[in-house]
Amino acid sequence: MKINEFSGKLIAIDGPNGSGKTTIINELRSKLYKLGYNISFTKEPTESELGMYTRNMAEEHGGLTLACIVAANRYEHLEKDIVPNLKNGKIVISDRYILSSLILQRMDDVSEKFIIDINDNIILPDLQIAVMAENDIVQARLLERSHLTRFEKGGQTETELHYLNIGIELLKEKGVNVLQIINNNMLDENVNRIIDNIVRLVEGE
């Protein structure tokens, strides 16, 4: 995996389903735009044809097959979206990135080594934000959803958190700055903490 050598910064936000990640991202979008930062928000799977295929196949396929499809979409994501924006000096904030593979594909019985190997040529995030919440809060949030993916069904949050923590340690070993957010409540406080870290990253502090 490669260190980002472009002028822009890559920030990834990952966490278990129901952790409140999307709510945090929506708040970040509003506040960072008001602060005038040059930002590109994106997500995985992407909105491309391959990204939509990845999203659909996640329910029908698993294991090595899905891991490879997810990695292929990530490389497309880098080529078509992330790298061009980093070259233009933008702050790229991605809703899901490599940490999600280190959670979901591990839940699908794919080895950590295989995941790392097929993602070996990606750019590491400059800042990895890991969003988590207590199990009962996550389950309550999931109950509010009209449709659940196979990863969201069956009370698998503890397993997600287990692989989240392992993934965090792996990224730290690779030199990634990881910010862990406990998102039980206090949304504004959590968002402001993330913004403070982004500002320090951009300003080179």
GUNUDREN-630507 format. One record per residue (C-alpha): x, y, z; residue in three letters. Coordinates in steps of 0.25 Angstrom, whole numbers. Example, Ala and Ser with C-alpha at 12.3 -4.5 7.8 and 13.67 -1.06 7.14 Angstrom:
<sites>
49/-18/31/ALA
55/-4/29/SER
</sites>
This chain:
<sites>
0/0/0/MET
5/14/-4/LYS
6/27/4/ILE
-1/38/-2/ASN
9/47/-9/GLU
-1/57/-16/PHE
-4/71/-11/SER
-18/67/-6/GLY
-22/59/6/LYS
-30/46/7/LEU
-39/44/18/ILE
-46/31/20/ALA
-58/29/29/ILE
-62/14/33/ASP
-70/7/44/GLY
-80/-4/47/PRO
-94/-3/41/ASN
-102/6/50/GLY
-91/13/56/SER
-96/26/51/GLY
-85/28/41/LYS
-95/34/30/THR
-101/44/40/THR
-87/49/43/ILE
-83/50/29/ILE
-95/58/26/ASN
-92/68/37/GLU
-77/69/32/LEU
-81/72/18/ARG
-90/84/23/SER
-79/89/33/LYS
-67/88/24/LEU
-73/94/12/TYR
-77/106/21/LYS
-62/107/25/LEU
-58/108/11/GLY
-50/96/9/TYR
-48/90/-5/ASN
-54/76/-2/ILE
-59/65/-10/SER
-69/55/-4/PHE
-69/41/-9/THR
-73/27/-5/LYS
-71/12/-7/GLU
-77/5/-14/PRO
-76/16/-24/THR
-88/21/-33/GLU
-81/15/-45/SER
-86/3/-53/GLU
-76/-5/-46/LEU
-80/1/-32/GLY
-94/-2/-34/MET
-91/-16/-39/TYR
-82/-18/-26/THR
-94/-13/-17/ARG
-104/-23/-24/ASN
-94/-35/-23/MET
-91/-33/-9/ALA
-104/-40/-6/GLU
-102/-51/-15/GLU
-87/-54/-14/HIS
-77/-54/-3/GLY
-63/-59/1/GLY
-52/-57/-9/LEU
-62/-54/-20/THR
-67/-42/-13/LEU
-54/-38/-8/ALA
-48/-37/-22/CYS
-60/-29/-27/ILE
-59/-19/-16/VAL
-44/-17/-19/ALA
-47/-15/-34/ALA
-57/-4/-30/ASN
-47/2/-21/ARG
-36/3/-32/TYR
-46/9/-41/GLU
-50/19/-30/HIS
-35/23/-29/LEU
-33/24/-44/GLU
-46/32/-47/LYS
-49/40/-35/ASP
-39/40/-23/ILE
-26/42/-30/VAL
-30/53/-39/PRO
-36/61/-28/ASN
-23/58/-19/LEU
-15/64/-31/LYS
-24/76/-31/ASN
-21/78/-16/GLY
-35/75/-11/LYS
-38/68/2/ILE
-45/55/-2/VAL
-54/49/9/ILE
-58/35/5/SER
-70/28/12/ASP
-64/14/13/ARG
-50/10/9/TYR
-40/-1/12/ILE
-44/-2/27/LEU
-58/-6/22/SER
-51/-18/14/SER
-43/-22/27/LEU
-57/-23/34/ILE
-67/-28/24/LEU
-58/-37/16/GLN
-52/-43/29/ARG
-67/-46/33/MET
-68/-53/20/ASP
-56/-62/24/ASP
-46/-56/15/VAL
-32/-56/21/SER
-25/-43/25/GLU
-14/-46/16/LYS
-22/-48/4/PHE
-29/-35/6/ILE
-16/-27/8/ILE
-10/-34/-5/ASP
-21/-30/-14/ILE
-21/-16/-8/ASN
-6/-15/-9/ASP
-6/-4/-19/ASN
-16/6/-13/ILE
-13/19/-6/ILE
-13/19/9/LEU
-22/29/15/PRO
-15/41/22/ASP
-26/40/33/LEU
-35/28/36/GLN
-47/32/44/ILE
-53/19/51/ALA
-67/21/56/VAL
-73/12/66/MET
-84/11/76/ALA
-89/2/87/GLU
-96/-11/82/ASN
-110/-7/88/ASP
-110/6/81/ILE
-105/0/68/VAL
-116/-10/69/GLN
-127/0/72/ALA
-122/8/59/ARG
-123/-4/50/LEU
-137/-7/55/LEU
-141/7/49/GLU
-137/3/35/ARG
-147/-3/25/SER
-136/-12/18/HIS
-124/-19/24/LEU
-112/-25/17/THR
-107/-38/20/ARG
-96/-32/28/PHE
-107/-24/36/GLU
-115/-36/40/LYS
-114/-46/51/GLY
-108/-37/62/GLY
-93/-37/56/GLN
-89/-24/62/THR
-79/-30/72/GLU
-72/-37/61/THR
-71/-24/53/GLU
-65/-17/65/LEU
-55/-29/67/HIS
-50/-28/52/TYR
-51/-12/53/LEU
-41/-12/64/ASN
-32/-22/57/ILE
-32/-14/45/GLY
-29/-1/52/ILE
-17/-7/58/GLU
-12/-12/44/LEU
-14/2/38/LEU
-6/8/50/LYS
5/-2/47/GLU
5/4/33/LYS
7/18/38/GLY
-8/23/37/VAL
-13/33/46/ASN
-26/27/52/VAL
-36/35/60/LEU
-46/27/67/GLN
-60/33/70/ILE
-70/27/80/ILE
-83/31/74/ASN
-94/28/84/ASN
-99/42/85/ASN
-93/56/85/MET
-92/57/70/LEU
-88/72/69/ASP
-76/69/79/GLU
-72/57/70/ASN
-73/65/57/VAL
-65/77/63/ASN
-54/67/68/ARG
-53/61/54/ILE
-52/75/48/ILE
-41/79/57/ASP
-33/67/53/ASN
-36/70/38/ILE
-31/85/40/VAL
-18/80/47/ARG
-16/70/36/LEU
-18/81/25/VAL
-10/91/32/GLU
2/81/34/GLY
1/82/49/GLU
</sites>
